[in-house]
Amino acid sequence: MRDAAELDAVEEAVDSTATDVPDQQKIKENLERFERLFGVDEDAFEQPTTSRKELWSYYLYYNGDNGVGPGSYSQALFQSMLQSAGFQPGNGQPCTGSSACVVPWVGGTRSVSSVVLIANGLTFIFMTVLFVWLGSAADYGSFGRWLLFALTIICWVFQYGFLVIRDSSQWPTAMGLYIVAYVSYGATLVFYAAVFPRLARYMPHVRKAREEKLKGGKISQEEYEMVESLERNHISNVSTAHSNIGYLLTLAVNLSVLLPLQGNSYANNLALCLTNSYWVILGIPWFIWQQKRSGPSMPKGSSYLTIGYKQVALAIREIKYLPQTFLYLFAFFLLADGLNTTTTLVSIIQNDEITFSFVQLTYLGLTQGKLLMLQPYSKFRTQTPLALPLSCQLTFPQRSAPSSPPSASGTFSATSAYAPSRCSSSPTSLASSSPCMA
């Protein structure tokens, strides 16, 4: 009986192995394609050690690239021009605070909120194409650093372009400026974030751990990976802290323009100009002190125009073999989509509620709490797999707490958490159930 049982076990193992052979062969083929597409390990090249000056210029870039201009002020200016150019459907009279408001659109009319949502939808379409097309290309040669430089210049130029917007009839121009500025801003965030893993990998103590301690057998591979992971988290958290600090500083500095010029609508344009200038001043050092870290050469048979799509096609083939990776990507898509959509909707409603007052918009920005996770993560040596879900959970109370400006929960509450004390029966108003409407 024992021999028969052992024979059955062996036969089952053989059958299982035979079944796994096609999968193993497929994985091997995909790995070969991966190596051809992604090139050789960057350690095959001589890479400079990250300097203190380079690291701090990296932080300062994000301090300036904080999103106040392209993500807040420019949309408010664009929506303000739309509202001023709009008219009431039916009678053609100018829009009021309590009336519906539409603008001419492709032979018909559309509401102001609809046009703003269309503009934001176009930005995300353009960003998707741009990231798939050029995202992977940035890994090869020195293309990535020049791409970030070009995108930054484009964003700066188009934000300064808002200085020419002075009349409501220029809303199509404002829409174009907003779309290009926001697309280039989003792209700068992506290609900026792609730099920090290399900065962490070539920090002096990480490099010493890899090239001396790991190779000398003084630490294990797992211990080295912990060192590099913590350094990546540290740089990521410190740069995010700088972005939050820059966000608050920019808003505070803008009050020096907005308060003395209250009542002058062009003060809004000047505030955006000042915001952009803040980024220019802090962003330039990065392009001066960034050290050249070339990636591998472009694989044969590929080009900057095709490499991204080839990598996407290869990734799709791997769905079957990497279910957890694609589950993560799907969850990240839902998180990012929900975050961006609610932020856009809140901004539209908020701008309407404050009647496009940049002073109130600045005050609202200053009241937003910024939670910095640097110290807890460093103290408790929290690794990325745990730190990520903990951070993601913080987006839920931000979107649901009634006292958190801006907050999506205002849609379901009787009064807005951030609305000024004015009566409005606008369909987009969050104060529709206030006593003044009784």
C-alpha positions as CSV (number, residue, x, y, z in Angstrom):
1,M,0.0,0.0,0.0
2,R,2.8,2.4,0.9
3,D,4.6,1.7,-2.5
4,A,1.3,2.3,-4.4
5,A,0.7,5.6,-2.5
6,E,4.2,6.8,-3.2
7,L,3.8,5.9,-6.9
8,D,0.5,7.8,-7.1
9,A,2.2,10.8,-5.5
10,V,5.1,10.7,-8.0
11,E,2.6,10.5,-10.9
12,E,0.7,13.5,-9.6
13,A,3.9,15.5,-9.3
14,V,5.0,14.6,-12.8
15,D,1.6,15.6,-14.2
16,S,1.7,18.9,-12.3
17,T,5.2,19.6,-13.6
18,A,4.1,18.8,-17.1
19,T,1.2,21.2,-16.8
20,D,3.5,23.9,-15.4
21,V,6.0,23.6,-18.3
22,P,4.0,25.7,-20.8
23,D,3.6,28.4,-18.1
24,Q,7.3,28.4,-17.2
25,Q,8.2,28.6,-20.9
26,K,5.9,31.5,-21.3
27,I,7.3,33.3,-18.3
28,K,10.9,32.7,-19.7
29,E,9.9,34.2,-23.1
30,N,8.3,37.2,-21.4
31,L,11.4,37.7,-19.3
32,E,13.6,37.7,-22.4
33,R,11.3,40.3,-24.0
34,F,11.5,42.3,-20.8
35,E,15.3,42.3,-20.8
36,R,15.3,43.4,-24.5
37,L,12.8,46.2,-23.8
38,F,14.1,47.5,-20.5
39,G,17.8,47.2,-21.3
40,V,20.6,46.4,-18.9
41,D,21.0,47.2,-15.2
42,E,21.9,50.8,-14.7
43,D,24.7,49.7,-12.3
44,A,26.6,48.6,-15.4
45,F,27.2,52.4,-15.9
46,E,29.3,54.6,-13.7
47,Q,26.8,56.7,-11.8
48,P,27.6,59.7,-9.6
49,T,26.9,59.7,-5.9
50,T,24.0,61.9,-4.9
51,S,25.4,65.1,-3.4
52,R,23.7,67.2,-0.7
53,K,23.4,70.2,-3.0
54,E,21.6,68.0,-5.6
55,L,19.3,66.5,-3.0
56,W,18.3,69.9,-1.6
57,S,17.7,71.3,-5.1
58,Y,15.4,68.4,-5.7
59,Y,13.4,69.2,-2.6
60,L,13.2,72.9,-3.5
61,Y,11.9,72.1,-7.0
62,Y,8.9,70.4,-5.4
63,N,8.5,73.2,-2.9
64,G,7.8,75.5,-5.9
65,D,5.9,72.9,-7.9
66,N,3.2,72.8,-5.3
67,G,0.1,73.0,-7.5
68,V,-1.3,76.4,-6.3
69,G,-0.9,78.0,-9.8
70,P,-1.9,75.3,-12.3
71,G,-4.1,73.3,-9.9
72,S,-6.1,76.1,-8.2
73,Y,-5.6,79.7,-9.4
74,S,-5.6,78.9,-13.1
75,Q,-8.8,76.9,-12.9
76,A,-10.5,79.7,-10.8
77,L,-9.4,82.3,-13.4
78,F,-10.7,80.1,-16.3
79,Q,-14.0,79.4,-14.5
80,S,-14.3,83.1,-13.7
81,M,-14.0,84.1,-17.3
82,L,-16.6,81.5,-18.3
83,Q,-19.0,82.9,-15.7
84,S,-18.5,86.5,-16.8
85,A,-19.1,85.5,-20.4
86,G,-22.1,83.4,-19.7
87,F,-25.8,84.2,-19.9
88,Q,-29.0,82.8,-18.6
89,P,-30.7,80.3,-20.9
90,G,-34.0,81.5,-22.3
91,N,-33.7,85.2,-21.8
92,G,-30.0,85.8,-22.6
93,Q,-29.5,88.0,-19.6
94,P,-26.2,88.1,-17.7
95,C,-25.7,85.4,-15.1
96,T,-26.5,86.1,-11.5
97,G,-25.5,84.3,-8.4
98,S,-28.8,82.4,-8.3
99,S,-29.3,81.7,-12.0
100,A,-28.3,79.0,-14.3
101,C,-25.4,80.0,-16.5
102,V,-24.4,78.8,-20.0
103,V,-21.9,79.7,-22.7
104,P,-21.8,79.2,-26.5
105,W,-20.4,75.7,-27.3
106,V,-20.1,74.1,-30.7
107,G,-23.3,75.5,-32.2
108,G,-25.2,75.2,-28.9
109,T,-24.8,76.0,-25.3
110,R,-23.3,74.3,-22.3
111,S,-23.3,75.1,-18.6
112,V,-20.2,76.7,-17.1
113,S,-19.6,73.6,-14.8
114,S,-19.9,71.3,-17.9
115,V,-17.2,73.2,-19.8
116,V,-14.9,73.1,-16.8
117,L,-15.4,69.4,-16.5
118,I,-14.8,69.0,-20.3
119,A,-11.5,70.9,-19.9
120,N,-10.4,68.6,-17.1
121,G,-11.4,65.5,-19.0
122,L,-9.3,66.7,-21.9
123,T,-6.3,67.2,-19.6
124,F,-6.5,63.6,-18.3
125,I,-6.8,62.2,-21.9
126,F,-3.8,64.2,-23.0
127,M,-1.8,63.1,-19.9
128,T,-2.7,59.4,-20.4
129,V,-1.4,59.6,-24.0
130,L,1.7,61.5,-22.9
131,F,2.6,59.2,-20.1
132,V,2.2,56.0,-22.2
133,W,4.1,57.6,-25.1
134,L,6.9,59.3,-23.2
135,G,6.9,57.7,-19.8
136,S,8.9,54.7,-20.6
137,A,11.1,56.6,-23.0
138,A,12.3,58.7,-20.1
139,D,14.2,55.6,-18.7
140,Y,16.6,55.6,-21.6
141,G,19.7,57.7,-22.0
142,S,19.4,61.3,-20.7
143,F,16.0,61.8,-22.3
144,G,14.2,62.0,-18.9
145,R,16.0,65.0,-17.5
146,W,15.5,67.0,-20.7
147,L,11.9,66.0,-20.8
148,L,11.3,67.3,-17.3
149,F,13.1,70.5,-18.2
150,A,11.0,71.0,-21.4
151,L,7.7,70.3,-19.5
152,T,8.6,72.7,-16.7
153,I,9.4,75.5,-19.2
154,I,6.1,74.9,-21.0
155,C,4.2,75.1,-17.7
156,W,5.9,78.3,-16.7
157,V,5.3,79.9,-20.0
158,F,1.6,79.1,-20.1
159,Q,1.0,80.2,-16.5
160,Y,2.6,83.5,-17.4
161,G,0.3,83.6,-20.4
162,F,-2.7,84.2,-18.0
163,L,-1.3,87.8,-17.7
164,V,-3.0,88.5,-21.1
165,I,-6.4,87.4,-19.9
166,R,-8.3,90.5,-19.0
167,D,-11.7,90.2,-20.7
168,S,-14.4,87.5,-20.4
169,S,-14.5,87.1,-24.2
170,Q,-11.0,85.5,-23.9
171,W,-12.4,82.5,-22.1
172,P,-11.4,80.1,-25.0
173,T,-7.9,81.3,-24.7
174,A,-8.0,80.9,-20.9
175,M,-9.3,77.3,-21.5
176,G,-6.3,76.5,-23.8
177,L,-3.9,78.0,-21.3
178,Y,-5.4,76.1,-18.5
179,I,-5.3,72.7,-20.3
180,V,-1.7,73.0,-21.4
181,A,-0.5,74.4,-18.1
182,Y,-2.3,71.6,-16.2
183,V,-1.2,68.8,-18.5
184,S,2.5,70.0,-18.3
185,Y,2.1,70.4,-14.5
186,G,0.8,66.9,-14.1
187,A,3.6,65.6,-16.3
188,T,6.3,67.4,-14.2
189,L,5.0,65.6,-11.1
190,V,5.3,62.2,-12.8
191,F,8.8,62.7,-14.2
192,Y,10.0,64.5,-11.1
193,A,8.8,61.5,-8.9
194,A,10.6,59.1,-11.2
195,V,14.0,60.6,-10.1
196,F,13.9,59.9,-6.4
197,P,14.6,56.1,-6.6
198,R,17.9,56.8,-8.3
199,L,18.7,59.6,-5.9
200,A,18.1,57.2,-3.0
201,R,20.0,54.3,-4.7
202,Y,23.1,56.5,-5.0
203,M,23.0,58.2,-1.6
204,P,26.5,57.8,0.0
205,H,25.3,55.4,2.8
206,V,23.1,53.3,0.5
207,R,25.9,53.0,-2.0
208,K,28.3,52.0,0.7
209,A,25.9,49.4,2.0
210,R,25.5,47.9,-1.5
211,E,29.0,48.1,-2.8
212,E,30.9,47.3,0.4
213,K,28.7,45.7,3.1
214,L,26.5,43.6,0.8
215,K,29.3,42.4,-1.5
216,G,31.5,41.8,1.5
217,G,28.9,39.6,3.1
218,K,28.5,41.9,6.2
219,I,24.8,42.3,5.5
220,S,22.2,40.2,3.8
221,Q,20.2,41.1,0.7
222,E,17.1,41.6,2.8
223,E,19.0,44.0,5.1
224,Y,20.3,46.0,2.2
225,E,16.8,46.2,0.6
226,M,15.6,47.6,3.9
227,V,18.3,50.3,3.8
228,E,17.4,51.3,0.3
229,S,13.6,51.2,0.9
230,L,13.9,53.4,4.0
231,E,16.0,55.9,2.0
232,R,13.4,56.0,-0.8
233,N,10.7,56.6,1.7
234,H,12.7,59.3,3.4
235,I,13.4,61.2,0.2
236,S,9.8,60.8,-0.9
237,N,8.4,62.0,2.4
238,V,10.8,65.0,2.8
239,S,10.0,66.1,-0.8
240,T,6.3,65.8,-0.1
241,A,6.8,67.9,3.1
242,H,8.5,70.6,1.0
243,S,5.5,70.6,-1.4
244,N,3.1,71.2,1.5
245,I,5.4,73.9,2.9
246,G,5.6,75.5,-0.5
247,Y,1.9,75.3,-0.9
248,L,1.3,77.2,2.4
249,L,4.1,79.7,1.8
250,T,2.9,80.5,-1.7
251,L,-0.6,81.2,-0.5
252,A,0.7,83.4,2.3
253,V,2.9,85.4,0.0
254,N,0.1,85.9,-2.4
255,L,-1.9,87.8,0.2
256,S,0.7,90.6,-0.1
257,V,-0.8,91.2,-3.6
258,L,-4.4,90.2,-3.1
259,L,-5.2,92.2,0.1
260,P,-3.9,95.6,-1.1
261,L,-5.6,95.2,-4.5
262,Q,-9.0,93.9,-3.4
263,G,-11.6,95.0,-5.8
264,N,-9.1,95.0,-8.7
265,S,-9.9,91.8,-10.8
266,Y,-6.4,91.9,-12.4
267,A,-5.0,91.2,-8.9
268,N,-5.9,87.6,-9.6
269,N,-3.7,87.4,-12.6
270,L,-0.9,89.0,-10.6
271,A,-1.3,86.5,-7.9
272,L,-0.9,83.7,-10.4
273,C,2.2,85.4,-11.8
274,L,3.7,85.6,-8.3
275,T,2.9,82.0,-7.7
276,N,4.6,81.0,-10.9
277,S,7.6,83.2,-10.2
278,Y,8.0,81.4,-6.8
279,W,8.3,78.1,-8.7
280,V,10.7,79.5,-11.2
281,I,13.1,80.8,-8.5
282,L,13.1,77.5,-6.6
283,G,13.0,75.2,-9.7
284,I,16.0,76.6,-11.5
285,P,18.6,75.2,-9.1
286,W,17.5,71.6,-9.8
287,F,18.4,71.9,-13.5
288,I,21.8,73.4,-12.5
289,W,22.9,70.9,-9.9
290,Q,21.2,67.8,-11.1
291,Q,23.9,65.2,-12.0
292,K,23.8,63.3,-15.2
293,R,22.7,59.7,-14.6
294,S,22.2,58.1,-18.0
295,G,20.0,55.1,-18.3
296,P,20.5,52.2,-20.8
297,S,20.6,52.7,-24.5
298,M,17.4,52.4,-26.5
299,P,16.9,48.7,-27.4
300,K,17.3,47.7,-31.0
301,G,14.1,47.8,-33.0
302,S,12.5,50.4,-30.7
303,S,12.4,54.2,-30.6
304,Y,11.1,56.9,-28.3
305,L,7.8,56.8,-30.1
306,T,7.2,53.1,-29.8
307,I,8.9,51.9,-26.6
308,G,6.1,52.9,-24.3
309,Y,3.4,51.0,-26.3
310,K,5.7,47.9,-26.5
311,Q,6.1,47.9,-22.8
312,V,2.3,48.2,-22.2
313,A,1.7,45.3,-24.6
314,L,4.3,43.2,-22.7
315,A,2.7,44.2,-19.3
316,I,-0.7,43.1,-20.5
317,R,0.7,39.6,-21.3
318,E,1.9,39.4,-17.7
319,I,-1.5,39.9,-16.1
320,K,-2.0,36.2,-15.7
321,Y,1.3,35.7,-13.9
322,L,1.3,38.9,-11.8
323,P,-2.2,39.1,-10.3
324,Q,-1.2,41.1,-7.2
325,T,0.7,43.7,-9.3
326,F,-2.3,44.3,-11.5
327,L,-4.7,44.3,-8.6
328,Y,-2.5,47.1,-7.1
329,L,-2.5,49.0,-10.4
330,F,-6.3,48.8,-10.6
331,A,-6.7,49.9,-7.0
332,F,-4.3,52.8,-7.6
333,F,-6.4,53.8,-10.7
334,L,-9.6,53.9,-8.7
335,L,-7.9,55.9,-5.9
336,A,-6.4,58.4,-8.3
337,D,-9.6,58.7,-10.4
338,G,-11.7,59.3,-7.3
339,L,-9.3,61.7,-5.8
340,N,-9.0,63.8,-9.0
341,T,-12.7,63.7,-9.7
342,T,-13.8,64.8,-6.3
343,T,-11.1,67.5,-6.2
344,T,-12.4,68.9,-9.5
345,L,-16.0,68.9,-8.5
346,V,-15.2,70.5,-5.1
347,S,-13.2,73.2,-6.9
348,I,-16.0,74.0,-9.3
349,I,-18.5,74.3,-6.4
350,Q,-16.1,76.2,-4.2
351,N,-15.3,78.8,-6.9
352,D,-19.0,79.4,-7.4
353,E,-19.6,79.7,-3.7
354,I,-16.9,82.3,-3.1
355,T,-17.8,84.1,-6.3
356,F,-14.2,83.6,-7.6
357,S,-12.6,85.6,-4.8
358,F,-8.9,84.8,-4.8
359,V,-8.6,86.2,-1.3
360,Q,-11.2,83.7,0.0
361,L,-9.7,81.0,-2.2
362,T,-6.3,81.7,-0.6
363,Y,-7.7,81.6,2.9
364,L,-9.4,78.3,2.2
365,G,-6.1,76.9,0.9
366,L,-4.3,78.1,4.1
367,T,-6.8,76.3,6.3
368,Q,-6.2,72.9,4.7
369,G,-4.4,70.6,7.1
370,K,-1.2,69.1,5.9
371,L,-0.3,65.8,7.6
372,L,3.4,65.0,7.3
373,M,4.2,61.3,7.6
374,L,8.0,61.6,7.6
375,Q,8.6,61.3,11.4
376,P,6.2,58.4,12.1
377,Y,7.5,56.4,9.2
378,S,11.1,57.0,10.0
379,K,10.7,56.4,13.7
380,F,8.9,53.1,13.3
381,R,10.8,52.0,10.2
382,T,7.5,51.5,8.3
383,Q,8.0,49.8,5.0
384,T,6.2,50.9,1.8
385,P,3.7,48.0,1.7
386,L,2.3,49.1,5.1
387,A,2.8,52.9,4.7
388,L,0.9,53.1,1.4
389,P,-2.5,51.7,2.6
390,L,-2.1,53.8,5.8
391,S,-1.6,57.0,3.8
392,C,-4.4,56.1,1.4
393,Q,-6.9,55.7,4.2
394,L,-6.3,59.4,5.1
395,T,-8.0,60.4,1.9
396,F,-11.3,59.1,3.2
397,P,-11.8,61.4,6.1
398,Q,-10.5,64.3,4.0
399,R,-13.4,63.6,1.5
400,S,-16.1,62.9,4.2
401,A,-15.5,65.0,7.2
402,P,-18.0,67.9,7.2
403,S,-15.5,70.3,8.8
404,S,-12.7,69.7,6.3
405,P,-12.4,72.3,3.5
406,P,-12.6,71.3,0.8
407,S,-14.9,68.4,1.4
408,A,-17.1,66.3,-0.8
409,S,-19.4,65.6,2.1
410,G,-20.9,69.1,1.8
411,T,-22.9,67.7,-1.1
412,F,-25.0,65.7,1.5
413,S,-25.1,68.3,4.3
414,A,-27.4,71.2,4.9
415,T,-24.7,73.8,4.7
416,S,-21.3,74.0,3.1
417,A,-18.2,73.6,5.2
418,Y,-16.5,76.3,3.3
419,A,-19.3,78.5,1.9
420,P,-19.4,82.2,2.8
421,S,-22.5,83.6,4.3
422,R,-24.5,84.4,1.3
423,C,-27.8,83.1,0.0
424,S,-27.9,81.2,-3.3
425,S,-30.4,78.9,-5.1
426,S,-27.9,77.9,-7.7
427,P,-28.1,74.2,-8.7
428,T,-24.4,73.9,-7.7
429,S,-24.9,75.6,-4.4
430,L,-24.2,73.7,-1.2
431,A,-26.3,76.1,0.8
432,S,-29.6,75.2,-0.9
433,S,-31.2,74.2,2.4
434,S,-30.0,77.1,4.4
435,P,-32.5,79.3,6.4
436,C,-32.4,82.1,3.8
437,M,-33.9,79.7,1.3
438,A,-37.0,79.0,3.4
